[in-house]
Amino acid sequence: MAEHSSVARALAALGHEARLDIYRLLVKAGLQGMTVGQISGHLELPASTLAHHLRALVDAGLVADVTDAYEQY
């Protein structure tokens, strides 16, 4: 049953057009990923809106966020 719950969360997260656009962009980027600034530049979303959508994707287990000394990926 837990598997259905995680699948439902993932589908719900991808049910929003902006999150689906972000997810597609990150899939195209591959394992190297993209910085938050790069994503914002491609999709022209305000920083607060992008942060909200990225958090939803992370919470759904669809993407991971990585922070190094200079950038957040």
N, C-alpha and C positions, 0 to 999 in steps of 0.2 A: 504494500500500500504506500510506503514511503516513496517508492520509485514513481508512482503516479503523481504524488504531490510535487516532486521536483520537476517532472515533465510539465505539469500544469503551470508551475511558476515560470518556467522557461518560455512556454507558449504565451503566457500572459504578458511577459516582458517584451516579447517580440510583436505583440499585438498593437503596439504604438508605432506609427510611421517613423518618427524620429529615431526611436531605438532600433528599429529594423534597418534604417539607413546607417546608423553607427555600426551595428553588427556586421552588415555587409562590407563596409569600409574596412573594418578590422580583419575580417576574413581575407579580403584581398591583400591586405598588408602582410599577412602571414605571421610567422613566429617572431619576426623582428618587432612587430607591433607598431604603434604610433603614439606620439606624445599627445597630450590633451590639446596643446596648441595646434598641432597638425590636424587633428580631427576637427577642431573648431574652424580652422581655415578652409577645410573642404566643405563643411556643411553650413557654415555661417550661422551658427547658433550662439546665443549669448552664453557667457561662461557659466552663469548660474543654472541655466536650462540644461546645458551639456552635462554639468556635474550631477544634476538630478537624474538624467537618463542613464549616465554611466553607472551611478550607484544602483539603479534598478537592474542593470545588466550584471553587475558584480553580485548583487544579492541573489539573483536567479542562477548564479553559477555559470553564466555564459561567457564572461570575460574575467580576466584577473587584472588587478592594478599593481604596478611595480613602481616604486620610487627609488631613484638613485640620488646621488648628491646634487644633481642639477635639474633633472626632469622627472615628471610623473608620466608613466606609460600606462 
